Amino acid sequence: MAYITLDKQKLKNNFEVLNDFFDKQGIHWSIVTKILCGNKKYLEVLLDLGVTNCSDSRTSNLKIIKSINPNARTLYIKPPAKGVIEEVVQYADVSLNSDITTIKMLSEEAKKQQKIHQVIIMIDLGELREGL
């Protein structure tokens, strides 16, 4: 069975090096947390380091992040299916989208929840992992 061993000191060092580098370049960045599968203990360690932007492809993982730190900025990194629009707006501050119908549904749901939900418009090039 696969498992992850967390070396907090190495993680802290890697985060600080990357954060310092990106900060000097004026780059806002996000940690992709999907490999942690919503593990609350590991997510707490990340957020305790000062991570403020988390990206994930599961709303259940974003929900856990928001429960740990409601101020963490969350990004849903796959095109939302119609059935998860409510959860995407509830737990993600931003989502990646390429379909105008989905964007309209997100807008309507954001109005219902009285929230601002930001959208990054993607141009799909056919391979589902490429785009602008």
Summary of the structure (lengths in Angstrom):
residues: 132
radius of gyration: 15.7
end to end distance: 36.8
largest distance: 45.0
contacts: 341
relative contact order: 0.11
helix: 48%
strand: 15%
